[in-house]
Amino acid sequence: DLEDLKMKEEGASDDSGDVIPIMEGTAKTKAAAEELASLQEQLDRAKELIAKLTLEQEGGSDDAKDGTDSETAQKPVQKRDNDTYYFSSYSSHYIHETMLRDTVRTEAYENAIMSNAETLFKDKVVMDIGCGTGVLSIFAAKAGAKKVIAVDGSTIIHDARNIIDLNGFGGKILCCQGMLEKLLENNDLPLDEGEKVDVIVSEWMGYALFFETMLPSVMKARDALMADGGTMYPNAAQIFLEGASDTRLDYWADVHGIDMTPMKSRVAKELVHDAGVEVVDAADIVTDRVELIGFDLNKCKDEELDFSVPFILSARSGGNSEPSGSGTRIDKLVVSFDIDFHVLGTNPISFSTGCQTTPTHWKQATLWFDPVVGIPTLGEGEILRGQFKMGRNAENHRAMDFDVFWETGRLSGENFARNSSGWIVTTLGA
């Protein structure tokens, strides 16, 4: 998770979902959110330092840019290499601690692996791509895998190797540092001639599922190395959309008795310009949660990861989402995802990053409607529909572009009476 995406308002729901496992109780949910917030602050500081060091290494010092160092100044300033920056960021311990402390994430993987030890992992060859500290590799070894290949492009692999040795799995887990594509190209993976991989375990997900674009690398290993009857693990993912209200702009109308309404346009411009990442309170959700698209990770192709799909959202009945006299106001779209470990004949495990479940380090991605142009409001019986487009950024493939056409109105048969419409065009930057 590379971009310094600052949380603006954090919330947590005490509603329970189908997440396995899930923390119960408002106090535990609040504590989880506070712990994630503290770790996120540490992570942001680490990313700022990494970004500075990376740019200095590639572009020279400030003195060189000012021309005070003639030898260095003659060197051209290089454009940041996004892959180098990406892997460098994962050398920081903060990001790994954040992920390990995410109990929804880590316990789901542990449960999925350990509860299917006999049926899926015993005596099998397993590859862990983006292994980090090696936790998933160790789970696989504990589950009885005969060989585990742990791959990571960052220097954290050295710590993973020490952790693996310390826990007595050095003879079973083999660590490899490097980009997977290069390891495949140079035949540098510790596989015997003709040996295939039975299970590919990876935690490749980013904000809004595809941020950082790690999945294509995992798919390359799938296509090159996976045995007949083998599986990706997890093996399915879905992206969801819902609408939320957000009153943060109303704050500026009365700040300690001072009318700061002129600040609204500045704040709105910033909210609209970039996609956000935050924990959205379930109480602020005002529409149903609909699936945009699903992926069979054993079959999907690279070109399918950039997609454009239609959607329809209806006002949610009950609670604070009931339409008022002026209608149901939708300030932003909320993007989340669900993950499934559902291999035929095994114990199914799933977890969700939706607003209605325990917060995770992925939080939710938010896309704001422009309040200056006008935000959608749904009257009784009206819907919000449109076309949702998401894909890799042309300049930095690890960033995500969003292009959403929307319209509100009433649908009667094949006829649609439009009340309002507009566009959301924004980027989740890396």
N, C-alpha and C positions, 0 to 999 in steps of 0.2 A: 504494500500500500504506500505509494511513493509520494503523492502530492500532499503538501501541508494543508489539508482540508480541515478548517477549524469548525468545531461544533458551535452552533449558535444558540440553540436551546435543546436541552436534553430531557427526555422523559422516559418513563418505563411503565409498562402495563402489568397489572397483576392478573390479567386473563391468562388462562392456560390454553395451549394448543396441542398439536400432535408432535411436538418436539420430544425427542428421546435423547438424554434425560432433560427434565425441566425443573427449575427451582420453583417452589410454591411459596406464596405469601408475599404480601406487599413489602415487608421489611427486607426479605432476601432479594427481591427484584431491585429495590432501591439501592441496596448495598452493592449488587452486581453492576448497576449502572454507574455508581460512584467510583468503583474500582476501575472500571473500563475508562472512565473519564480521566482518572489520575494517570493511568498507563498511557493514554492517548497523549496527554500533555508531555510526558517524558519522550514518547515516540516522536512527536513534532519537533522537540528540541534536537533530537538525534538526527532527524532528516535535514534540518536546517544546516547542521554542521557538515553532514555528508555532502549536501549540495554544494556548500562553499568549497570544501576540499576538492571535490570532483572538478568543479569549474576552474579552480586555481591550477590544478594539475594539467588540465587540457588547454586552458587559455592563457596561462602565465599569471604573474602577480599584478597587483594594482600599479606598482612602479613601472612595470613593463608597458602597461597600457598607457601610462602617462609619458612614456618615452624616456624615463630617467635611467633605465638600464638598457643601454644601446644594444647589447648582445641579445637580450631576451626580447627587446622590442621589435627586432627584425623578424622574429618568428610569427607567423600568422596565427591569429586567434582561431582556434578550432571550434566547430559546432559541437555541442554536448552530444556524446554518444549515449543514446537512451538505454541500450542494453548494459553498458558499463555502469551507468548510474543506477540502474535497476538492481543489478547484482551487488553493487557496493552498499546499497541501502540495507540489504539483508545480512550484511556483516555486523550490524549493530545488534546488541543483545536485547534492546528495548522491544523491537518488533517481535522477536521470538518469545519474550516473556509475555507480551500482550496476547499472542496467539495461544500460548500454553495455558494462560489464566482464563481464557475463554472456555468455560466449562461446557457450554452447549456444543461447541466445535470439537474439543478434544475428547470429551466423553462419548460423543456420537461415534467418532472413529474407533475409539477403544472398544465400545460395545459391539460395533459392527464387525470388527476383526475377531475379538475374543469369543463372541457368541457363535461365530461361524468357523471356529478353529478346525473342527473335524471335517466339515463339508467343503471348505474353500481354501484353507491354508496349509493343512498338514502335508508335509513332504512336497510342497510346491516351490517353484522359483518365483520370487516376488521382486518387483522393482518399485522403489519409492523415489519419485521424481520431485525435486525441491524438498529434500529431506530435512533441511534446517538442523535442529538439534538431534535428529534421529529418532524422535519419539514414535513415529508410525512404523519405522523399521524395527524398533524393539518390540512393539506390539505384534508385528508379523512374526518375528522370531519366537516370541513367547507362544504364539498360536501354532507353532510347529513347522514353519517353513524350513525347507532344507537349505535354501540359499536366499539371501536378501541383498539386492544391489541398491545402495543408497547413493543418490546423485544430487549434487548441489553445485551451483555456479559460483557461490560466494565462499569466503574464507571461513564461514561458520562450520564448514565440513570438517575442519581440523578439530574443533570442539566436539562435533558429533562423533568423530572417531574415538576421542578420549572417553566420552560418555559411554559409548558402545563397549569399549574394552573394560571400563570400570565395572559395568554391569554383567560382564561375563559372556558377551555375544560376539567377541572379536573374530572367532572362527567361523561364524555363520553370516555376519553382515559385512559386506565389502563396500568400502566407501570410494566414490569417484568424484573428483572435482572437475567442473567444466560445463560449458553449455551442452545440452543434450545433443543438439544438432551436430556439433563438432565431434563429440564422442562417437556418435553413430558413423559419421563420415570417415573418421580415422580408425574405426573398429577398435576403440579403446575400452569398451565395456567388458568386464570379466565374465564372459559367457563362453562356454566350450563350443567347439565347432558344431553347428546345427542345433545348439541349445536355444530354447525359446522361453519366454516369460509367461507364466500362468496367470498372474494377477499384477496389475499395475495400480499401485496405491499412490494417490497424490492429493494434496490439499492445494489446488490450483486456483481456487475461487478468489475474486476480488470484489470491490464494490460493484453493485448492480450485476454481479456474477462475472462479467468478462473484463473488468478493469485490470490492467497490467498485462492482459493477453498472454497468459501462461498456458492456457489449454491447448493451443496449436502445437506447442512443443511436446506435450504429453501425447497428443494424437499422433505425432511422428513416431514416437516409441511404440504406440499401439500398432500402427500400420507396418512397422519394420520388424517388431520383435514378438508380438503377442501370439501365443500358441492357439491352435484351433480349440475352441471351447473355453478359451481364456476370457478374462473380463477386466474392464476398467472398474475401479472401486474408489469412490462411488460410481454407479453406472447410469444415473439419470439426474437431470436437473431441470428446473422450470423457473421462468421469470414471471413475476406478478406485478400488477399495477393497481393502484387505488388512489383516491383523491382525499386530500386533507384540508382542513381549515387552519389558518395560522394568523394570529392577531398581533404579531410582533410590530408591524408598522403602526398600529394604533397607539403604541407606547409614546410616540413622539408628539402626540397631541397635548400631553400634560406631563412634563418632566419636572417634578418638584415645583409645580405651579407655573411652569414656563411653557408657553406654546412653541414647540420646536417643529411644527408641521413641515417647514421647508426641508428638514432632514429626510422626510419620507422619500422624496424622489431620488436622493443619493443612495439611500439604503436599498430601495427597490431596484435601482440600476445594478447594484452589486449582486443582489440576489438573483436577478434574471440572467446576468452575464455568465455565471459559472454554475454548473450543477453542484449541489451540496451533498454532504454526507453527515447525517445526524440520526439520533434516536428520536423517532417520531412517536409521541404518546398515542396509544390506541384510542384514547378519548377524543383525539382530534381527527380521527378518520371519519369521513362523512359519506363515503360510497362503499359499495361492495368491493371485494378484492378479487380480481379476475386474472386468470392465467393468460399471459401474452403469447408465450411459446414454450415448448418443451423440447428437450434434447435427449436422445438415446446416445450416451457417450461411447457406446461400442460401435456405433454406426455413423454418427454425424460427420460431416465434411467441413473443412476449413471455411469454405465460402458460405456455409450456412450460418456461421457465427455473426456475420453482418446481415441484419434482417430488417424487413419492413412488414408490419402486420396491422390489421384493423383492430379496434377495440371499442367496447361499449361499457360505460360506467353508469350505474343507477344510484340514486341517493339511498343510503342505508336506512332502514326503518329501525326505530327504537333509539333510546339514549339521546345524546346531544345532536344527533344528525337529522332529526326530524325537520322537514322544511318549515321555516317560519313564514310570516306573512310576506317577507321579501324573498323567500326561497332559500335553498341550501347553497351557501357560498363555498367555492372550491378555490383555495389560494395556490395549491401546488399539487403536483403528481408525485406519488411515492412509489419507488421501484425497489422490490426485494426479490429474494429467490428462495427456493426450497431444494433440498438435496436428498437423494434416495440411494440407499444401499439395498437394492431389491433384486438380487440375483435369484433366478428360479431355483427352488429347492433349498433356499437358505432362510435364516431368520431375518426378516426385513427390519431395517432401521432407517429412520428419517430425521431430519431436523429442518427448521424453518428460520429465516431471518425476517419474517414479517413482524409488523408492529404489535401484533396480538400475542407475541411470545417473548420469552426471556431475551433481553438485549444481547447481541453478539458484537464482536469487534468490527464486523462488517456494517453494523447499524442499518440504515436505509439510505438510498440515493434519492435526492429531492430535486424536482424540476419545477421552477416557479412560473406561474402565469404572470404576465406583465401587468401590474396594477395600474400603470399609467394608461395603457391601451384599453384595459378592461379585463376583469376576471370572470370566469363562467359562474353563473348562478342557475340552479335548477329549481324550477317550479314543480308543483305537484304533477307527477306523471311524465316529467321530462327526463331526457338522458343526455349524457356527455359522450360523444362518439368521435372517432377520428382514425388517423393512421399514425402508428408509432414506429419510428425508424431509429435504429441504434447500430453503430458500427465503429470500426477503428479509425482513429484520426490519421489523416494523410501524412502529417509531418512527424507525428510520434505515435507509432502503432500501439503503444501501451496505454494511450489515452482513449477515451470513448466520446464520440459525438452523438448527440441526440437531436432529432428533427421530428417534431410532433405537430401535425395539423389537428385542430380540434373544432368541434361545433356543438352547440347545444340546441335542443328543440324537442319536438314531439314526433314520435314515429307512429304512423298509422298504416298498417299493411306495408306497402312498398313506398309510401309517400312520407317524406320527412319535412316538417315545417320548421325551418331554421330560425332561431332567435339571435344567436351570436356565434362568432367564429374567430379563430386566430391561429397563431403559430408559437411554438416554443422551439428555439434554436439555441443550443447550449453545449458545453463541453465539460466533461469530467477530466481535468488535466492531470498529467503525470509528470 
